[in-house]
Amino acid sequence: MKVNIHPAKTNVSKLIAAVESGEEVVIARNGEPAANLALAETPKKSRRNILRSGIGKMWISPDFNSLETNAEIAALFEKTRDFD
């Protein structure tokens, strides 16, 4: 199907439906083909890419799970603050 720009703008929903049903849609300017309307292909995200996306963005201290660090964190949680 070949459609000029103005009718394409007013019937974009119908044109998308036509493309979804397998029809080829060419958008023309003054009767000359200017663009093809095609289905968008969404890239599939692999689990590997998701897991590797944080590499180099975070740092963990070597002593993050030491007894001293755990005691310091526990002490911070046990402190009470007066808001009066």
CYANA upper distance limits for C-alpha pairs under 8 A (distance plus 0.5 A):
  1 MET  CA     23 GLU  CA      7.84
  1 MET  CA     24 GLU  CA      6.60
  1 MET  CA     25 VAL  CA      5.41
  1 MET  CA     26 VAL  CA      6.68
  2 LYS  CA     25 VAL  CA      6.42
  2 LYS  CA     26 VAL  CA      5.22
  2 LYS  CA     27 ILE  CA      6.45
  2 LYS  CA     28 ALA  CA      7.24
  2 LYS  CA     33 PRO  CA      8.37
  3 VAL  CA      7 PRO  CA      7.14
  3 VAL  CA      8 ALA  CA      6.52
  3 VAL  CA     25 VAL  CA      7.93
  3 VAL  CA     26 VAL  CA      6.75
  3 VAL  CA     27 ILE  CA      5.51
  3 VAL  CA     28 ALA  CA      6.31
  4 ASN  CA      8 ALA  CA      6.61
  4 ASN  CA     27 ILE  CA      6.07
  4 ASN  CA     28 ALA  CA      5.01
  4 ASN  CA     29 ARG  CA      6.15
  4 ASN  CA     30 ASN  CA      7.24
  4 ASN  CA     31 GLY  CA      6.96
  5 ILE  CA      9 LYS  CA      6.66
  5 ILE  CA     27 ILE  CA      6.59
  5 ILE  CA     28 ALA  CA      6.48
  5 ILE  CA     29 ARG  CA      6.47
  6 HIS  CA     10 THR  CA      7.06
  7 PRO  CA     11 ASN  CA      6.55
  8 ALA  CA     12 VAL  CA      6.02
  8 ALA  CA     15 LEU  CA      7.77
  8 ALA  CA     27 ILE  CA      7.48
 11 ASN  CA     15 LEU  CA      6.80
 12 VAL  CA     16 ILE  CA      6.64
 13 SER  CA     17 ALA  CA      6.77
 14 LYS  CA     18 ALA  CA      6.70
 15 LEU  CA     19 VAL  CA      6.78
 15 LEU  CA     25 VAL  CA      7.59
 16 ILE  CA     20 GLU  CA      6.62
 16 ILE  CA     37 LEU  CA      8.33
 17 ALA  CA     21 SER  CA      6.74
 18 ALA  CA     22 GLY  CA      7.05
 18 ALA  CA     23 GLU  CA      5.89
 18 ALA  CA     24 GLU  CA      8.17
 18 ALA  CA     25 VAL  CA      8.11
 19 VAL  CA     23 GLU  CA      5.37
 19 VAL  CA     24 GLU  CA      6.54
 19 VAL  CA     25 VAL  CA      7.07
 19 VAL  CA     37 LEU  CA      7.62
 19 VAL  CA     38 ALA  CA      6.89
 19 VAL  CA     39 LEU  CA      7.12
 20 GLU  CA     39 LEU  CA      7.25
 24 GLU  CA     36 ASN  CA      8.15
 24 GLU  CA     37 LEU  CA      7.71
 24 GLU  CA     38 ALA  CA      7.97
 25 VAL  CA     36 ASN  CA      6.41
 25 VAL  CA     37 LEU  CA      5.83
 25 VAL  CA     38 ALA  CA      7.98
 26 VAL  CA     33 PRO  CA      6.83
 26 VAL  CA     34 ALA  CA      7.90
 26 VAL  CA     35 ALA  CA      6.33
 26 VAL  CA     36 ASN  CA      5.02
 26 VAL  CA     37 LEU  CA      6.64
 27 ILE  CA     33 PRO  CA      6.47
 27 ILE  CA     34 ALA  CA      6.28
 27 ILE  CA     35 ALA  CA      5.63
 27 ILE  CA     36 ASN  CA      6.53
 27 ILE  CA     37 LEU  CA      7.66
 28 ALA  CA     32 GLU  CA      5.51
 28 ALA  CA     33 PRO  CA      4.65
 28 ALA  CA     34 ALA  CA      5.38
 28 ALA  CA     35 ALA  CA      7.24
 29 ARG  CA     33 PRO  CA      6.88
 29 ARG  CA     34 ALA  CA      6.49
 45 LYS  CA     49 ASN  CA      7.31
 45 LYS  CA     50 ILE  CA      7.74
 46 SER  CA     50 ILE  CA      7.15
 47 ARG  CA     51 LEU  CA      6.74
 48 ARG  CA     52 ARG  CA      6.66
 49 ASN  CA     53 SER  CA      6.53
 54 GLY  CA     58 MET  CA      7.60
 60 ILE  CA     64 PHE  CA      7.35
 63 ASP  CA     69 THR  CA      7.78
 64 PHE  CA     69 THR  CA      6.99
 65 ASN  CA     69 THR  CA      7.02
 65 ASN  CA     70 ASN  CA      7.02
 66 SER  CA     70 ASN  CA      6.73
 67 LEU  CA     71 ALA  CA      6.60
 68 GLU  CA     72 GLU  CA      6.74
 69 THR  CA     73 ILE  CA      6.74
 70 ASN  CA     74 ALA  CA      6.59
 71 ALA  CA     75 ALA  CA      6.61
 72 GLU  CA     76 LEU  CA      6.83
 73 ILE  CA     77 PHE  CA      6.94
 74 ALA  CA     78 GLU  CA      6.70
 75 ALA  CA     79 LYS  CA      6.81
